[in-house]
Amino acid sequence: MSTGNVAQSKKVSPAATIPRPEYRRLDPFVGNWRLEGQQYDGPFGPDAKIVAVETYEWLAGGFFLVHRLGGKLDATEIACVEIIGFDESNQNYPRYTFYGNGKTNVWQSQATDTGWTLIGDSTMGNKALKVRCTIVFSESGKHMSSKWEYSGDGSHWKTFWDVRATKTA
């Protein structure tokens, strides 16, 4: 048994940090969603039906929204996990996405009057593509539609995914 002086450690609680109001713009996503839609023939694959379940929930602390998607593209399993935050310096919402096929991507998203716009880059085969997604929520907040488009030059856009989601919880 030691008889020397033992420094007592004091627990110091960090100052409470509260997310800025901009984070609340992500609240319409929160919940469980049933997603159905269509993939159109193109660089992302052939025509296929899309059926999936999505969940969005706040990570403890309220600074990051965690999004999970799991489902089928016809018979092919699809999945992703996404972490969404707010970048004060650029006033946008980066989305760090990790796909079940081992690929990753970072999307820049921006709130609009009616929903959201996501912009990013993708490579299919040897072809670099610009990708954007327009998300619109219904007035009730119980439905969400997403149109995914690609462009080789950033000016001529073609739809490759058209999906609708219904909030189930």
C-alpha positions in Angstrom: 0.0 0.0 0.0 1.4 3.3 -1.0 1.6 6.1 1.6 2.7 8.8 -0.8 0.5 11.7 -2.0 -1.8 10.6 -4.8 -3.0 13.3 -7.1 -6.7 13.1 -7.3 -8.1 13.4 -10.8 -11.0 15.8 -11.2 -13.6 15.1 -13.8 -14.0 18.2 -15.9 -17.1 18.3 -18.0 -16.6 20.0 -21.4 -18.8 23.0 -22.1 -22.1 21.8 -23.6 -22.0 22.1 -27.3 -25.3 22.6 -29.1 -25.7 22.1 -32.9 -26.4 25.2 -34.8 -30.0 25.7 -36.2 -28.7 24.6 -39.7 -28.5 21.0 -38.5 -32.3 21.0 -37.9 -32.7 21.4 -41.7 -32.0 17.6 -41.8 -34.9 16.7 -39.5 -37.3 15.9 -42.4 -35.2 12.8 -43.2 -35.4 11.3 -39.7 -37.3 8.1 -39.5 -37.9 4.8 -41.4 -38.7 4.9 -45.1 -39.9 2.3 -47.6 -38.4 3.1 -51.0 -39.6 1.9 -54.4 -38.5 3.0 -57.9 -36.8 2.3 -61.2 -33.3 2.3 -62.5 -33.1 3.2 -66.2 -30.7 1.6 -68.6 -27.4 3.5 -68.8 -23.9 3.6 -67.3 -25.1 2.6 -63.9 -26.7 -0.6 -65.2 -29.7 -2.0 -67.0 -33.4 -1.3 -66.3 -34.2 -2.6 -62.9 -36.8 -2.3 -60.1 -35.6 -0.8 -56.8 -37.0 -1.9 -53.5 -35.3 -0.8 -50.3 -35.7 0.3 -46.7 -33.9 3.4 -45.4 -33.4 4.7 -41.9 -32.2 8.1 -40.8 -31.3 8.8 -37.2 -29.3 11.4 -35.3 -26.0 10.3 -33.8 -25.9 11.2 -30.1 -25.1 14.8 -29.8 -27.1 15.9 -32.8 -24.2 16.9 -35.1 -24.4 14.0 -37.6 -27.3 12.2 -39.3 -26.7 8.5 -39.9 -28.4 7.1 -43.0 -28.6 3.4 -43.9 -30.1 1.8 -47.0 -30.6 -1.9 -47.7 -32.6 -3.5 -50.4 -32.6 -5.0 -53.9 -31.9 -3.7 -57.4 -33.9 -6.5 -59.1 -32.1 -9.6 -57.7 -28.9 -7.7 -56.7 -28.5 -6.7 -53.1 -27.7 -3.0 -52.5 -26.6 -1.3 -49.3 -25.0 1.9 -48.1 -24.2 3.7 -44.9 -23.9 7.5 -45.0 -22.9 10.1 -42.5 -24.3 13.6 -43.1 -23.1 16.8 -41.3 -23.0 20.5 -41.8 -19.9 22.4 -43.1 -20.1 25.9 -41.8 -17.3 27.2 -44.0 -19.1 26.1 -47.2 -22.6 26.4 -45.9 -23.5 22.9 -47.2 -24.1 19.4 -46.0 -21.4 16.9 -47.0 -22.6 13.3 -47.2 -19.9 10.6 -46.7 -21.2 7.5 -48.3 -19.9 3.9 -48.0 -21.4 1.4 -50.3 -21.8 -2.4 -49.9 -19.7 -3.0 -53.0 -16.7 -1.3 -51.4 -16.9 2.0 -53.1 -17.1 5.4 -51.3 -18.2 8.8 -52.3 -18.6 12.3 -50.9 -21.7 14.2 -52.0 -22.2 17.9 -51.4 -25.9 18.6 -50.5 -27.7 21.8 -50.2 -31.2 22.6 -48.8 -33.6 24.2 -51.3 -37.1 25.7 -50.8 -38.7 22.3 -51.6 -36.1 19.7 -50.5 -32.5 19.0 -51.3 -30.0 18.9 -54.1 -27.0 16.5 -54.0 -24.0 16.9 -56.3 -21.0 14.6 -56.8 -18.8 12.8 -59.2 -18.8 9.1 -60.1 -16.7 6.9 -62.3 -18.4 4.1 -64.2 -15.9 2.0 -66.1 -13.4 4.5 -67.4 -15.9 7.3 -67.7 -16.1 10.2 -65.2 -19.6 11.5 -64.7 -21.2 14.3 -62.8 -24.2 13.1 -60.7 -27.0 15.1 -59.1 -30.0 14.1 -57.1 -33.0 16.2 -56.5 -35.0 15.3 -53.3 -38.5 16.7 -52.7 -40.6 16.1 -49.6 -44.4 16.1 -49.7 -46.2 18.8 -47.7 -47.1 16.2 -45.1 -43.5 15.1 -44.8 -44.6 11.4 -45.2 -43.4 11.1 -48.8 -40.0 11.8 -50.4 -39.2 11.6 -54.1 -35.6 11.4 -55.5 -34.5 11.8 -59.1 -30.9 10.8 -59.7 -29.3 12.1 -62.9 -25.9 11.9 -64.6 -24.0 14.1 -67.1 -20.8 13.7 -68.9 -20.3 17.5 -69.3 -22.4 18.9 -66.4 -24.9 20.5 -68.6 -27.0 17.7 -70.3 -28.6 15.5 -67.6 -30.2 12.1 -68.0 -32.2 10.3 -65.3 -30.9 7.0 -64.1 -32.9 6.5 -60.9 -36.4 7.6 -60.1 -37.5 6.6 -56.6 -40.3 7.4 -54.1 -40.2 6.7 -50.4 -43.0 6.6 -47.8 -42.2 7.2 -44.1 -43.3 4.2 -42.1 -42.1 5.4 -38.6 
